[in-house]
């Protein structure tokens, strides 16, 4: 989460909350709540904090993954689990658990069905 990253960055720079408050003009109690994830900060507030830490927001395009890439990653994960002797995941049980709670599993179902040769 971004708030954890902000706290980590501030700590690695050795900057106190009071010092960051002086750099950003945001009160240290508000910065503390932000770092704890207890507030839903506006982007302008996060930008000020990032600037105070010597960082900036960068917009990076997200490249959608193909079904083939997802299946490959699932296969790699299964191989890692097997090599660690952790056993295979029960994907069907996991999907059923999510569906019982009303979560959308459309994409995951498609990947699983294609992997099983159902489509």
trRosetta pair geometry for C-beta under 8 A, 3 or more apart (Angstrom, degrees):
i j d omega theta_ij theta_ji phi_ij phi_ji
1 4 4.9 91 65 5 84 103
1 5 7.2 -153 97 -6 44 89
1 37 6.2 14 135 -93 151 132
2 5 5.4 -57 -152 37 39 115
2 6 6.4 43 151 -25 70 100
2 46 6.9 6 144 -142 142 133
3 6 5.6 -47 -150 29 35 113
3 7 6.7 32 153 -14 64 103
3 34 6.1 -160 -127 153 105 62
3 35 5.4 149 -180 -147 92 29
3 36 6.9 -62 160 56 138 13
3 37 4.3 179 55 -70 161 79
4 7 5.9 -55 -151 38 33 109
4 8 6.1 34 152 -20 67 109
4 35 7.8 98 -89 -169 29 70
4 37 7.6 -6 -42 -47 76 117
5 8 5.6 -55 -143 39 31 113
5 9 6.1 32 157 -20 66 107
6 9 5.9 -55 -146 36 27 110
6 10 6.3 27 155 -18 63 107
6 34 7.0 -41 89 127 157 105
6 35 5.7 -128 91 -105 109 81
6 46 7.9 -115 -76 -143 138 83
6 49 5.9 6 -143 142 133 132
6 50 7.6 -90 -108 -78 100 66
6 53 6.9 -155 -146 -31 73 159
7 10 5.8 -55 -147 37 30 111
7 11 6.3 30 154 -18 64 108
7 35 4.1 101 -71 -159 105 116
8 11 5.8 -57 -149 38 29 111
8 12 6.3 25 155 -18 65 107
9 12 5.8 -56 -145 37 30 108
9 13 6.4 21 157 -11 64 109
9 53 5.1 60 126 -177 126 142
9 55 6.8 -25 -171 -30 162 139
10 13 6.0 -65 -152 42 28 105
10 15 4.9 -92 -161 67 78 102
10 17 7.7 49 167 -80 150 56
10 20 6.0 -29 -128 -64 126 142
10 35 7.5 -62 23 -101 142 136
10 53 6.1 -86 -77 -105 70 119
11 14 7.5 34 -179 -73 34 33
13 53 6.6 -173 -3 -149 154 81
13 54 7.5 149 -101 19 148 121
15 19 4.8 -129 -165 87 82 127
15 20 5.3 94 142 -56 121 91
15 23 7.8 -28 -162 -1 139 142
15 52 8.0 160 161 145 161 97
15 53 7.2 -148 36 -109 154 76
16 19 4.6 99 52 5 77 101
16 20 7.0 -144 95 -2 42 86
17 20 5.7 -57 -148 40 33 110
17 21 6.2 40 151 -26 66 104
17 28 4.1 95 138 -152 107 105
17 31 5.2 166 -154 89 96 128
17 32 5.8 9 -131 -63 151 89
18 21 5.4 -49 -147 32 32 116
18 22 6.6 34 153 -19 63 101
18 28 5.2 -24 -82 -76 53 145
19 22 5.7 -51 -153 33 33 111
19 23 6.6 30 150 -16 64 106
20 23 5.5 -55 -148 38 36 112
20 24 5.9 8 162 0 70 116
20 26 7.7 -32 130 63 88 99
20 28 7.3 112 67 -107 89 80
20 31 5.7 138 100 -151 123 162
20 49 7.1 29 177 -141 119 79
20 52 5.3 97 -154 140 77 138
20 53 7.2 5 -123 -65 112 83
21 24 6.3 -72 -136 50 24 93
21 25 7.6 111 177 -64 57 2
21 26 5.9 -113 -129 80 67 58
21 27 5.9 18 -140 -152 125 20
21 28 4.2 -69 -49 -59 141 76
21 31 5.9 -125 -74 -10 85 139
23 51 7.9 -167 147 107 106 80
23 52 3.8 122 112 -140 121 103
24 31 7.4 122 57 -84 143 123
24 48 4.7 103 -156 149 102 102
24 49 5.7 12 -110 -89 155 50
24 51 7.2 130 -106 71 88 94
24 52 4.1 -55 -60 -53 98 144
25 48 7.0 -78 49 -175 93 139
26 30 5.3 -111 170 86 95 124
26 31 5.5 116 111 -59 112 94
26 34 7.9 12 148 -11 145 146
26 45 6.7 93 -98 -152 143 93
26 48 6.3 127 -31 110 121 133
26 49 6.9 -37 28 -73 151 88
27 30 4.6 87 67 8 86 107
27 31 7.1 -155 97 -7 43 86
28 31 5.3 -51 -144 37 39 115
28 32 6.3 46 155 -25 67 101
29 32 5.5 -50 -149 33 34 116
29 33 6.6 34 153 -17 65 102
30 33 5.7 -51 -148 36 34 110
30 34 6.3 39 150 -22 64 105
30 39 7.4 -4 -161 -5 74 163
31 34 5.4 -52 -149 35 33 116
31 35 6.4 32 154 -17 66 105
31 49 6.9 148 -125 -111 96 118
32 35 5.9 -55 -148 37 30 109
32 36 6.4 22 154 -12 64 110
33 36 5.8 -62 -147 43 31 108
33 38 4.5 -86 -165 67 82 113
33 39 4.9 65 132 -18 110 113
34 37 7.8 36 174 -69 31 27
34 38 7.7 -83 -62 48 19 73
34 39 5.5 -47 -87 52 60 115
34 41 5.4 38 -126 -56 108 135
34 45 7.2 -145 -108 142 141 124
34 46 8.0 177 -165 -90 130 71
34 49 6.8 -154 129 -74 155 158
41 45 4.3 -116 -173 81 108 129
41 46 5.2 125 112 -51 127 88
41 49 7.9 -5 170 -2 163 135
42 45 4.8 99 58 3 78 100
42 46 7.2 -148 96 -1 43 86
43 46 5.6 -54 -147 40 37 111
43 47 6.1 44 152 -26 67 105
43 57 7.6 5 -169 -58 100 167
44 47 5.5 -50 -147 34 31 116
44 48 6.7 34 153 -20 62 101
45 48 5.8 -52 -153 32 33 110
45 49 6.6 29 151 -15 65 104
46 49 5.7 -54 -149 38 35 110
46 50 6.1 37 152 -20 67 106
46 57 7.4 71 115 -65 108 123
47 50 5.7 -53 -145 38 30 112
47 51 6.3 34 154 -21 63 106
47 56 7.8 24 -146 -143 80 60
47 57 6.1 -62 -102 -10 86 120
48 51 5.7 -54 -149 35 30 113
48 52 6.5 32 152 -20 63 106
49 52 5.6 -55 -152 36 33 114
49 53 6.5 19 153 -8 65 109
50 53 5.8 -67 -150 45 32 103
50 55 4.2 -88 -170 85 88 96
50 56 6.0 128 136 -97 125 23
50 57 6.3 119 62 -43 172 75
51 54 7.7 50 -174 -69 31 18
51 55 7.3 -102 -67 63 24 55
51 56 7.0 49 -85 -89 69 70
65 69 4.4 -119 -170 83 96 131
65 70 5.5 111 127 -54 124 87
66 69 4.8 101 53 4 76 99
66 70 7.1 -141 96 -2 43 86
67 70 5.7 -56 -150 38 34 112
67 71 6.2 35 152 -20 67 106
67 110 6.8 -87 -116 123 126 107
67 111 5.7 -167 -150 -101 88 80
67 114 6.1 32 166 56 136 162
68 71 5.8 -55 -147 37 29 110
68 72 6.3 32 153 -21 64 106
69 72 5.6 -53 -148 35 32 114
69 73 6.4 30 154 -17 65 104
70 73 5.8 -55 -150 37 32 110
70 74 6.3 34 151 -21 65 105
70 111 5.2 -77 111 -120 130 141
71 74 5.5 -53 -148 35 33 113
71 75 6.4 35 152 -20 66 104
71 111 6.0 -168 -70 -164 81 97
71 114 7.1 -91 -74 96 135 111
71 115 5.5 172 -128 -84 113 106
72 75 5.7 -54 -151 35 31 112
72 76 6.4 32 151 -18 65 104
73 76 5.6 -51 -146 36 34 112
73 77 6.3 37 153 -20 65 105
74 77 5.7 -54 -149 37 31 113
74 78 6.4 33 152 -21 64 104
74 91 8.0 27 -157 -89 129 142
74 111 7.1 139 -26 154 150 127
74 115 7.2 -62 85 -90 146 155
75 78 5.7 -52 -148 34 32 112
75 79 6.5 33 152 -20 64 104
76 79 5.7 -54 -151 35 32 112
76 80 6.5 32 151 -19 65 104
77 80 5.7 -52 -148 35 33 111
77 81 6.4 34 153 -19 65 104
77 89 7.8 -10 128 -1 116 128
78 81 5.7 -52 -149 36 32 112
78 82 6.3 33 153 -19 65 106
78 88 5.8 14 -144 -124 98 90
78 89 7.3 -109 -99 18 80 91
79 82 5.7 -54 -147 37 31 112
79 83 6.3 29 155 -18 66 106
80 83 5.8 -55 -144 38 30 108
80 84 6.2 19 157 -9 65 111
81 84 5.9 -66 -147 46 28 103
81 86 4.5 -92 -162 67 79 106
81 87 6.5 -56 156 74 112 30
81 88 6.3 119 103 -100 137 38
81 89 6.7 -143 -83 -29 172 84
82 85 7.3 28 -179 -80 34 34
82 86 7.7 -89 -62 45 20 70
82 87 7.7 57 -95 -110 56 13
82 88 7.0 12 -69 -67 90 76
89 94 6.7 0 162 -24 110 137
90 93 3.9 24 122 21 119 118
90 94 6.4 147 94 -19 69 85
91 94 5.6 -57 -150 37 33 113
91 95 6.3 31 155 -18 68 106
91 108 7.8 -159 -176 172 106 110
91 112 5.7 179 132 -109 136 127
92 95 5.8 -55 -147 37 30 109
92 96 6.3 32 154 -19 65 106
92 112 7.3 140 -77 -174 70 151
93 96 5.7 -53 -147 37 32 113
93 97 6.4 38 152 -24 64 104
94 97 5.6 -51 -151 31 31 115
94 98 6.6 29 152 -16 64 104
95 98 5.7 -54 -149 37 34 110
95 99 6.2 32 154 -19 67 108
95 105 4.9 113 -151 -166 93 156
95 108 5.9 -170 -103 116 111 127
95 109 6.4 118 -157 -78 145 79
95 112 6.9 -78 -44 -10 153 160
96 99 5.7 -56 -143 39 31 111
96 100 6.3 39 155 -25 65 103
97 100 5.9 -52 -152 29 28 114
97 101 7.0 12 154 -5 59 109
98 101 6.0 -71 -158 44 33 103
98 103 4.1 -75 179 66 90 125
98 105 5.2 118 96 -65 129 119
98 108 7.9 58 59 52 156 153
99 102 7.6 58 -173 -68 35 15
99 103 6.7 -94 -77 57 30 73
99 105 5.6 -64 -66 8 91 132
104 107 8.0 53 135 8 97 84
105 108 4.6 -61 -168 54 81 113
105 109 5.1 90 126 -33 93 98
106 109 6.0 -59 -148 34 22 110
106 110 6.5 22 155 -19 60 107
107 110 5.7 -54 -152 33 32 113
107 111 6.5 31 152 -18 66 104
108 111 5.7 -54 -150 36 34 111
108 112 6.2 30 154 -16 67 107
109 112 5.8 -57 -145 40 30 109
109 113 6.0 28 157 -18 67 110
110 113 5.8 -56 -142 39 27 109
110 114 6.2 24 159 -16 63 108
110 119 7.5 13 -155 -29 70 157
111 114 6.0 -58 -146 39 26 107
111 115 6.2 27 154 -20 62 110
112 115 5.6 -58 -148 38 29 113
112 116 6.3 19 156 -12 65 110
113 116 5.8 -62 -147 42 30 105
113 118 4.1 -79 -168 62 84 123
113 119 5.2 73 129 -25 107 106
114 117 7.6 44 -176 -74 33 24
114 118 7.2 -86 -68 49 26 77
114 119 5.1 -40 -90 42 70 120
